[in-house]
Amino acid sequence: MSLLNTLLYLVLPVAALIYLFVRRKLSYWADRNVPHAPGSFPMGSLQGMGTKYHMSHILERIYQQFKNESPAVGFYLTMKPTLMVTDLELVKQVLVKDFNSFRDRGVYYNEKDDPVSAHLFAIDGEKWRFLRNKLSPTFTSGKIKYMFNTMQEIGDEFVECFGRYEEREEAVDVKTLCGWFTCDVIGSCAFGLNCNSLKNEESELITIANRLFKPSPIDAMWQFFFMSFRDLSAKLRLLILPRDIAKYFMTLIPETVTYREQNNVTRPDFLQLLIQLKNKGTVDGAEQESSGETLTMNQVVAQSFVFMLGGFETTSTALTFALFELANNPEIQEKVRVEVSSVLARHDGKITYDALKEMTYLEQVVNETLRMYPPVPFVARNSNHSYHITHPDVTLDADTMVLVPVYAIHYDPDIYQNPTRFDPDRFTPEATQARHTHAFLPFGDGPRNCIGLRFALLEVKFGIAVLLSKFRFSTSAKMILPLELDISAPMMAAKGGVWLDVNKINSKE
């Protein structure tokens, strides 16, 4: 037998098996008579993502195509059959009413070989429930207020940083400066680090964050592989985080904890609360009593990491787009500034925690920003067991991913008239009350919503208020207008960046 024949005998069966596997995967919804967007190898229904289209726009196109036909539609997230929910009542059912059937996110993690990956966002089952119950008291209003002094100090540096650009009459790369700000806040509140990104215009944590949130095309493909082939990834014991990044956190956090414990050092930050959970099983002042179960050091490391994972890119993105829209809508910017000035007059000129709560129009601006630029453009849940949906008439297999297209819902003209227009009045109490409860989902909903949403909102509101009290913003000639999304970015980002001109406000204004 020739070498060629031997190769054919080996290759052809393997190729045939791969073909049959892909064909079976991509006929999943057709076999169940579910309306669906067709898919093809290797990107499923996401062909052109990152090269021709942003993922948000692909999901929006599927949503608009099927929303009047069916409350749910099938599509293929690479090779993974996924159900997109297009009806808001069904969204509510998945996220809230039947949460116990859709408790997990379906995110791959490797607790044994990569303990940093076993954080609150990724873990599932009873491990998630245990950690969520333990961590919830760390994000109460009282605990967030406990960390606010740290944020205020960094706010002064944020103003100084913008001031340097104003003095040089240079356009500001807003996304970069907002990234430095959120890095310094998270570094201080999560790890007790003085990153000094705003002073030095760089830090080690910024470098790590950029690697995590701006993955190479190969790294991005690996993420889709983990999502599509979770069981295989687990059997192969694949690592999600680069080894050097995992090692950085596995060294930094234990060393910081040991130093604090040995030297009786306490700080008003998230890590201090995690240390209490490690040592006592509860945080000081929490209503719940200690169950006797405490966090391990690995769990402390993982939850510190997720504070950055969940709060760095999302918060800096929201703050960046809010400043852009205020610069692009000067009358709205001035209305916010008037409110900020009015509130500060009642609080001795200081932006305090209580002062921010009184800035209601500013909150409307933040909400409208999150509607137009949701930092996470979709919410995913996995079915814990087989689950029957009446329309379309289908029984979902266990471990089927169900996706809520947040960006598409936020841009649905049947929900938000003229959705491309920036209009904070969409979030007056009356307008909010008139809409469906699940028409606005920047943080998800239900028991597995974003645990740090109040901290994130506070940080964005504070960043805007502290800047508008000192500066006036306008769009720079360097800005690409009208704004387009960067199709290569995994999250929301403006093509060409957000560039603004800054002018200091006269103290007599």
Residue, then its C-alpha position, 0 to 999 in steps of 0.5 A: m500500500s502506497l503512502l498516499n493510499t495510507l494517508l487517504y485511509l486515515v484522512l478521509p474518515v476523519a474528514a467525514l466525521i468532522y463534516l458530519f459533526v459540523r452538519r449535525k451542529l448546524s442543523y440543530w434548529a432546523d431539526r427542531n422546527v425553530p425559526h433560525a438564522p442559518g450558520s456556516f463553518p467556522m463562525g456559525s451565524l456570525q460570519g463577518m464579525g470583526t472584519k465587516y460587522h460588529m457582533s452587536h450589529i449582527l445580533e441586532r440584524i437577527y433580532q429585527q429579522f425575527k422579532n415579529e415572527s417568534p418570541a425566540v429564534g435560533f442561531y449559531l454562536t460559532m458551532k454552539p446552537t444558541l437561542m436568542v430571546t426577542d420577546l420581553e416577557l420571555v426575557k423576564q421569564v428567563l432572567v427572573k421568573d424561571f431563574n433556577s432553570f437558567r442560573d448559569r452563564g455557561v462560561y468556561y473556567n478551570e478552578k484547579d489549574d487556573p484558580v483566578s478564572a473561578h470567579l463570581f462571573a464564571i462559576d456555576g451551581e452551588k459554588w456560585r450561590f455560596l459566593r454570591n451570598k458571601l459577596s452581596p454584603t460587600f456591595t451594599s450602599g453602606k460598603i460602597k460609601y465606605m470606599f467613596n473617599t478613595m474615589q474622591e482622592i483619585g477624582d482630584e488627580f482625574v481633574e489635574c490630568f485633564g487640566r494638563y491637556e487643557e493647558r497644552e491646548e491638546a485634544v484629549d484621548v478620552k478613552t485612555l484617560c477614562g481607562w487610567f481613572t478607572c484603573d486607579v479606582i479599581g486598583s485602590c478599591a480592589f487591591g489596595l494599590n496606588c497605581n498612579s496611572l493618571k500621574n504617570e500615564e501608565s501602570e502595570l495594571i493598565t498593561i494587564a487590562n489592555r491585554l485582557f480587554k484588547p485580545s489578539p485575533i487568536d486569543a479572541m478565537w480561543q474565547f469562542f472555542f472555550m464557549s463552544f466546547r466547554d466540556l472538551s476544554a475542561k477535559l483538556r484542562l485548558l487555561i483561560l488566562p495567560r500564565d504570567i497574568a494569573k501568576y501576577f494576581m496569585t502573587l500580589i493578592p496573597e502578599t498584600v493580605t499577609y502584609r495587612e494581617q501581620n501588620n494590622v493594616t486596614r484600608p477602606d477597600f474591597l480587599q479588606l472586606l474579602i479578608q473579613l470573609k476569609n477570616k470570619g465568613t462575614v463582613d463587619g456590619a452585615e445583617q447576615e450571620s456567619s455560616g462558619e464557611t469562609l473564603t479560601m485564599n484562592q477565592v479571595v484572589a479570584q474575586s479581587f480579579v473579577f472586580m477588575l474584570g467587571g469594572f475596568e473596561t465597562t466603566s471606562t467605556a460608559l464614562t467615555f461615551a457619556l463625555f462624548e454625548l455631552a460634548n456632542n450635545p452642548e445644551i444637555q451638557e450645560k443642563v447637567r452642569v447647572e444641576v451639578s453646580s446647584v447641588l454642590a451649592r447645597h453641599d459646601g462645594k464638595i461632590t459627596y456620596d449624598a450629593l451625587k444621589e441628588m443629581t437626578y438629571l445626571e443619572q438620566v444622562v448615564n442611563e441614556t448612555l448605557r442604553m445607546y452604548p451598553p458595555v456588555p451588548f448581550v446577556a447569556r444564560n445556560s439552561n440547567h436542565s431540559y426546559h420547554i418553551t411553548h412558542p416556538d414549541v421546543t424543548l431546550d436541551a440541558d446546557t443550551m445557551v440562551l442569549v438576550p440581545v441587550y443592544a438590539i433591544h435598546y435600539d428597537p424603535d418600537i421600544y425607543q422612538n428614534p433610538t439613535r438620538f441621545d435623549p436623557d428624557r427617556f429616563t424620567p420616572e414617568a417614561t421609565q414607568a411607561r416601558h416594559t420592566h425589561a426594556f433596559l438591561p445594561f446590567g442584566d437582571g434577576p439574581r445573577n445581575c451585575i453585583g457591582l452595578r451600584f459601584a459602577l454607576l457611582e463611579v461614572k456619575f462621579g467622573i462626569a460630575v467632577l469634570l463638568s464642574k471644572f471643564r467644558f467639552s466639545t468634539s475635536a477635529k480629530m474625532i471621526l463623526p458621525l461616530e461609528l463602532d470599531i468593528s474589531a473591538p470585542m466591546m463597545a469602542a468608537k472607530g478612531g477613538v473619542w477625541l474631545d477639546v477641553n476648556k477650563i470654566n471660569s470660576k465666576e460662571 
